[in-house]
């Protein structure tokens, strides 16, 4: 891992130039993670004032406009119904949104970058690592390893591709106050990286309420226009919703707003090709017989809205000592009947600690 630090610094120096090249050259193809600046709309008669209105509403790229519905665009202040129709017509020639052959899709999927989780067994469970351009929900009870996995991913996302990274920056939205830069430092050192450089590549914001959490997505999108990002973390996606929307009388409003937030996350994954990883909490199941039928006695909160939002749902639970157990709860491509064990150490997520090592670590802690 020692060579990774030098390679990371080299990639950081090239990143802005690469992003500009993408914007000027390949952007017109509208590919996964290849963005097209809104300024291309000047050629179609749109003014700087109109583009500013779109950016302030969170539509920072041509792709964002293309993926939005006419109804959504009509809600943008300063954009009339006539302008919306003109917008939709203009972006048709800039972003491919039609049919493709299954062969083309297969080739695209073979080129997807996956982020190393820190543990080979967990990577294998996920089909090679945390997938970019997709949404992954990580849920589990207290101290199951959700936030620790996020800290590890915030480091590995910056590694060169050949070492399991994506050579990009990280955006972190924290709704629970659990982000710890000192953990990032320890994990970065474990990977042989320059800890100061790794910290500099993480853009962090604390979310204080649901509206603020949503506004931070708009800010994150603006940042992703400027430079290359590989990962967006939201830890946790539901905590503020649970505290602000209480009781059955507010359930419909909560679910509606949560649905909009999750759709914005998907749009960012589609636009910028980033891996979107968000954590979720659990509640006990009402059915006491579920565990005897092979099910779990815990389930993620958020109902059907959360269930259908992400491509992969990863369930974490405590194991022996420092070990944790991960299981695919839902995935379009991976089986859901296989577990993967990993450990939480000073260096973040690592391979499983065998029972002998756990006993030695416990004895060391007792002696101290």
N, C-alpha and C positions, 0 to 999 in steps of 0.2 A: 504493500500500500504506500510505501515511501515515495514512489514516483508519482503518485496521484496528486500530491500537492503542487508540483511543478506543472503538471498537465492542466490542473484546474486553473492556475494563474494564467497560463497561456490561452486557455479557452475564454477566460473572462476578458482578456484584452481584445479578442477577436469578436466577441459577442455582438456589440453594437453595430459593427460593420456588417456582420452577417444579417442582422435584423433589417438594416437599411436595404441590403441587397434583396432580401425576400420581399420587402414592401414594394420595391421598384420593379423587380423582375417577375418572380413567380406568383406574386399576389393575385394577378388576374385569373389564375387557375382556380382560386378559392379552395385549395386543398386543406386537409386536416392540419391545423397548426400554422398554416400559411395565411397571413392576414393581409387584407387590402385596405389601405387607408381611406377614410371618408372623402379625402380631398379629390379622389377620382371622380366624384360627383360634380365637381366644378365644370367638367366638360359636358355635363348634361343640364347645365343652367341653374344649378343650385348655388346659393350665395354662402359666404362664410358665416353669416348670421344663422342661416338655417342649419348648417352643420354643427354650429355651437349648441343649438337647441337639442339636437340629437345626442351629442356627446354628454351634455348635462343630464340627459335622461338615461344614460347608460349604453347608448348605441354608438360605440366608438369606432366600429369598423363596418365595411360594406357587408361582411358576413352577418353581423348583428342585425342589420336592417333586413337582409334577405331572409333570415330565420324568423323574424318577428311577423306576427299577423298584422293585417291592416288595422284591425281594431286596436291592437296595442300601440301602433304608431300614431293613431288618431288621438291618443291620450297624451302625446308629447306636446307640451306648451309651445305654441308658435308654429305648429305643423297642421295645416288645414287638411280637410278630406281630399281636396284636389291635389295637394302636394303629396299626400300619401300614395295616391294612385300613380302619380308621376315617379315617385321614389321606387315603388315596386316594379314598375316597367323598366326603370334605369338599371336596377341591380340584376335583372334577369340575364343580361349579357355578361355580367361580371362574376357570377357565382353559379357553379354547376349544381343544380338541385333536381335533376331528372334521374332517369333510370341508368344503371350501370350493370354490366354483366357480372355474374357471380365470380368469374375468373378475375376480373378487375378488383372486386372486393377482397378476394382471397390474397391477391398480391399486395394490396394495401395493408391487410392485417399482418402479413408476414414482415412488414417493415415497422410495425408498432414497437415503440420503445417501452420497456418495462423497468420499473425501479426496484433495485435490490432492497429487500426489507431488513437485511442484517443477518438473516438465518436462511440457509439453503432449503431446509424443509418447508419453511413458510413460503419461500419463493415458488417451490414446486407445487404447493397447494394452490397457489394463485396462477399457475400456468406460466411461471417464469418471473413473477414479480408483480408489483402494482402497475396496472396498465395506464398509460397516458392517453389522453383524449376521452377518458371515461370517468364515471362517478363510482366511487367505492365507499360504502358505508361500513364503519367499524363500530360495533356495539358490544357492550358487556357491562357487568356490574363494576362497582368501585374497586380500584386496584387490579383490574384485569389486564392492564397493559395498553389501553387505548392511546393515552397521551404519550407514553413512552415510545410506542410505535411511530407516532407522528414526529417526535423529536428525531428518531433515527432516520426516517424518510426525508426530513428537512436537510439532513447531511448527505445521504446517498444520492439524492436528486441532483446534487452538484458534481458528482463524480463523472469522469468520462464515460461515454456509452459502453466502451469495451469493459468497463469495470462495474457495470450495473447501474449507471447513472443516466442523466439526460442533459448534463452540461448547462443547466439553467438555474435561474433564481427561484426563490420560494416566497410565496405570500401566505401569511398566517393570520387568520382572524380568530381571536381568543375571546370566548364569551364567559369563561369560568376563571380566568386569571391563573392558569396552570402552566403557561409557557415559562421555561427557565433557560436563559442563555447559558448558564453554567453547565447545564446538561448537554447543550449543543457543543460546548467547548470540549467536554470529556469525550463525547462520541466522535467529534472531528479528529481529535488526537489519536483515537483508536484506529481511525482509518488513514492515519498518516497525513492528514490535511492541515493546512494553516488555519487554526481556529479563528483568528481575527478575520480572515478573508471569508470564511464560511458564514460567520455572523453578519458580515457586511452584505452578504448575498441574500439574507433573509429580511423581508419587509414585514413588519409586525404591526398589528393594530388590535387594541382591546375594544370589544363591542359591549356597549352598556345597555342597549335596549333593542327591540326587534327592528325598529325603523333605522337605527344606527347600523345594525348588522347588515341590513339591505343596502344602505348607502355605501358601506365599505366595499361592496361588490362593484359598485360603479367606479370607485376610486381604484380598485384593483385592476379593472379592465383598462383604465387610462394608463396605469403603469405598464401593463403588458403590451401596450402599443409602443412604448418607448424602448423596451429591451426584452430579451427572451426570458420567459419564465417556464419552469418545468413542472411546478407543483403548487396547488392551492389547497391549504388546510383550513378547515373550519372545525374548531374544537370548543364547545360542541354545538351542533346545528340546532338542537331542540331546547337547550337549557333556558334560554330567554323566553321562548314560547310558553314553556311550562309555568314560568313565574308570572308572566304578564296576562295570559289567558287562562283564567281559572273557572271551573264549573262548567256544567253542560251547556249553559246558556251562551257561552262564548266559544263553544267547540267549533261551530261552523266557521266563525270568523278566523279562528286560529288555523284551522286546516286550509282555508282558502289562502291566507297569507303565506303559510308554510309552503303550499303548492307553488305559489309564485316565486318564492325564494329558491326552491329546488330547481325550478325551470330556468332561473337565471344562472344557477350553477352549471346546468347542462349546456346552456348556451355558451358559457365561457369555455367549457371543455371542448365544444365543437369549434368555436372560433380560434382558440389559441393552442389547441392540442395539449393542454396541460392535464396532468393527472389531478383529479379533484378527490380529495380524501376528507371525509367528515365523520365525526364521532357522534354516537347516539347513546342514550341511556336505556335502561331496561326496567320492566316492571314484572312482578310475579304473575304467572298465568292464573286465570280463575279456575280452570279445570284441574283438580287435584290428581286426576288419573292420567294426565298427559304424559308425565315422566315414565309411567309404567307401560305406556304404549310406544315407548321409544322416542318421545318428544322431549322438549326441554321444559324446565319449570320456570324459565324466564323468557320474556319476549321483548323485542325492541318497541319503544313507544313511537307514536306517530301514525299508527293505523295504516290503511291502504295507501295513503298519500306517500308515506315513507317507503312502503313496500315496493311501489312501482317506480320510484324515482331513480334509484341507482342501478347500474348494471351488475354489480357484485356486492353482496352483503356478507361481511365477515364477522363471525361471532367469536369473542374471546372470553375465556374463563380461567380461573386460577388453577394451577397445578401444584406439584410438590415444591416447597421452598421457593426458589427464584423462577421456577418454570411456569409457563403459561401454555394453554392449549387453544389452538385456533381451529375453527371449523367453517366451511363454506355453508352459509345459511341459504343463499340463493345466488345462482350464476347461470348465464346462458350457455356456458361452455365447459364448466368444471363440475365434477360430481360432488354431491353434498353429503356423502357418507364416509368421508376420510378426514382424519384429524392430522394436525401438524403441531409438534411441540417445539417450543423455543424458550429462551430465558431472557430475563431482564437483568442486566448487569450495569456496572459503571460505564461500560462502553455501549449502552443502549441495548437494542435487540440483538441477541446472539444465538448460536446454536444451543440446543437443549443441554442442560447440565445433568449428567448421569447421577444416579443415586449416591454413588461413592463420593463424587465431587460435592454434592449437596451437604453430605455429612461433614466433610472436611471444612466447608465454608461455615457451617453452623458451629462447629467446634472453635474455629478461628474467631467468630463473632462472640462466642461465650467467653473465650479467653480475654478478649479485649474489654 
